[in-house]
Amino acid sequence: MPYKHESRTLPMDVAFTLGNEQFPANWLRLSNADDKSARGIVWEKPVERTFKDKRWYDNRVVDGVVISTPKDLEGLKEKMVADAKKAAHNLLAVSDWMVIREADIDTPVAEDWAEHREAVRAESDRQGEQISQAADVDALAAIVCNWPESPDEKARREKGEAEIAAAEALRSEQ
């Protein structure tokens, strides 16, 4: 919201001086348009600047113009692959004890957990493949993570949905 006097920007809530006249910090807020106009103070609409996503681009403003430069593609790829592997590791770690138990005492991993673990590995592989095939930063930005829901998360979600449905059914009966 820049007010200007000639080429000088007058910030809001900051005292200023024009010639020999001093103005308190709240003057721009409290004065009317005629008072401002009489002193040569005009409102200049702020320039709209569009910045590209800072995850993929370095943005800077030069002479009022936004310059967006793509970040290093190989560096971004390395980070994204590492992030995908870390996410997969964290998702698998929850059920690692089941795999260890199976190896130790031949108690099989529950089928839903085995399927979940396979889906996590498949999603990690899919992301890694898409990342390696990305030709530019925009292709990397278009990659969508689609991690599978664990059996525990699914059970909590379904329980919550059932509770909501039951509450709605009770309300509709009343």
C-alpha positions in Angstrom: 0.0 0.0 0.0 2.6 2.6 -1.0 1.8 6.3 -0.8 4.3 8.3 -2.8 5.5 11.9 -2.8 7.4 12.5 -6.1 9.7 9.4 -6.3 9.8 8.8 -2.5 7.8 6.0 -1.0 6.0 7.0 2.3 5.6 3.9 4.5 2.5 3.6 6.7 2.8 4.3 10.4 6.2 6.0 10.1 6.6 9.7 10.7 8.0 11.7 7.8 8.9 15.2 6.7 8.1 16.9 3.4 10.0 20.2 3.0 9.7 22.0 6.3 6.5 20.2 7.4 6.6 17.2 9.7 3.9 14.5 9.8 3.2 12.0 12.7 3.3 8.3 12.0 -0.5 8.0 11.8 -1.0 11.0 9.4 -1.4 8.8 6.3 -4.1 6.8 8.0 -6.0 9.7 9.4 -5.8 12.3 6.7 -8.3 12.6 3.9 -7.6 12.4 0.1 -7.7 16.2 -0.3 -5.1 16.7 2.4 -2.8 14.2 0.7 -3.4 15.6 -2.7 -2.7 19.1 -1.6 0.7 18.0 -0.5 1.4 16.0 -3.7 1.0 12.6 -2.0 -0.5 10.0 -4.3 -1.5 6.4 -3.9 0.4 4.1 -6.2 -1.1 0.7 -6.8 1.5 -2.0 -5.8 3.0 -4.0 -8.6 1.7 -7.5 -8.7 4.6 -9.9 -8.7 4.2 -13.6 -9.5 6.9 -15.8 -8.0 7.3 -19.4 -9.0 7.3 -22.2 -6.4 10.4 -21.7 -4.2 10.8 -25.5 -3.9 11.8 -25.6 -7.6 12.9 -22.1 -8.5 15.2 -19.3 -7.1 13.2 -16.1 -7.4 14.6 -12.6 -7.3 13.4 -9.2 -8.3 15.6 -7.1 -10.5 14.4 -3.6 -11.5 10.8 -4.5 -10.5 10.8 -7.7 -12.6 10.7 -11.2 -11.1 13.4 -13.5 -12.4 12.8 -17.2 -11.7 15.7 -19.5 -12.3 15.2 -23.3 -12.0 17.2 -24.9 -9.2 19.8 -27.5 -10.0 17.9 -30.5 -11.5 20.3 -33.2 -10.4 20.4 -31.8 -6.8 16.6 -31.7 -6.7 16.5 -35.3 -8.0 18.9 -36.5 -5.4 16.9 -34.8 -2.6 13.6 -36.2 -3.9 14.9 -39.7 -4.1 16.3 -39.4 -0.6 13.0 -38.0 0.6 11.0 -40.9 -1.0 13.4 -43.5 0.5 13.1 -41.9 3.9 9.3 -41.8 3.7 9.3 -45.5 2.7 11.7 -46.3 5.5 9.4 -44.6 8.1 6.3 -46.3 6.7 7.9 -49.7 6.8 9.5 -49.2 10.2 6.1 -49.4 11.8 5.7 -53.0 10.8 9.4 -54.2 10.8 8.8 -56.0 14.1 6.3 -58.3 12.2 8.9 -59.3 9.7 11.5 -59.9 12.5 8.9 -62.0 14.4 8.3 -64.0 11.2 12.0 -64.7 10.8 12.5 -65.6 14.5 9.5 -67.7 15.3 7.7 -68.4 12.0 4.7 -66.3 12.8 3.6 -65.0 9.4 3.1 -61.3 8.7 -0.6 -60.6 8.4 -1.7 -60.5 4.8 -2.9 -56.9 5.0 0.4 -55.8 6.4 2.4 -57.7 3.8 0.3 -56.1 1.1 0.9 -52.7 2.7 4.6 -53.2 2.8 4.7 -54.2 -0.8 2.6 -51.2 -1.8 5.0 -48.9 0.1 8.0 -50.4 -1.8 6.1 -50.1 -5.1 5.3 -46.5 -4.5 8.9 -45.7 -3.6 10.1 -47.4 -6.8 7.5 -45.6 -8.8 8.6 -42.2 -7.5 12.2 -43.1 -8.0 11.5 -44.0 -11.6 9.5 -40.8 -12.3 12.2 -38.7 -10.7 15.0 -40.3 -12.8 13.0 -39.8 -16.0 12.2 -36.1 -15.2 13.7 -33.9 -17.9 13.2 -30.6 -16.1 12.1 -29.0 -12.9 8.5 -28.7 -14.0 8.4 -32.5 -14.6 9.7 -33.0 -11.0 7.1 -30.6 -9.6 4.4 -32.7 -11.3 5.3 -35.9 -9.5 2.6 -36.7 -6.9 3.3 -38.9 -3.9 0.6 -41.5 -3.3 1.7 -43.4 -0.2 -0.6 -46.3 0.8 -2.8 -46.2 3.9 -1.6 -48.7 6.6 -4.1 -51.3 7.9 -4.1 -49.4 11.2 -4.8 -46.1 9.5 -7.5 -47.7 7.5 -9.2 -49.2 10.6 -9.1 -45.8 12.3 -10.6 -44.1 9.3 -13.3 -46.7 8.9 -14.2 -46.5 12.6 -14.4 -42.7 12.4 -16.6 -42.9 9.3 -18.9 -45.5 11.0 -19.2 -43.2 14.1 -20.1 -40.2 11.9 -22.6 -42.3 10.0 -24.2 -43.6 13.2 -24.4 -40.0 14.6 -26.0 -38.8 11.5 -28.5 -41.6 11.5 -29.4 -40.8 15.1 -29.9 -37.1 14.2 -32.1 -38.0 11.2 -34.3 -40.2 13.5 -35.0 -37.3 15.9 
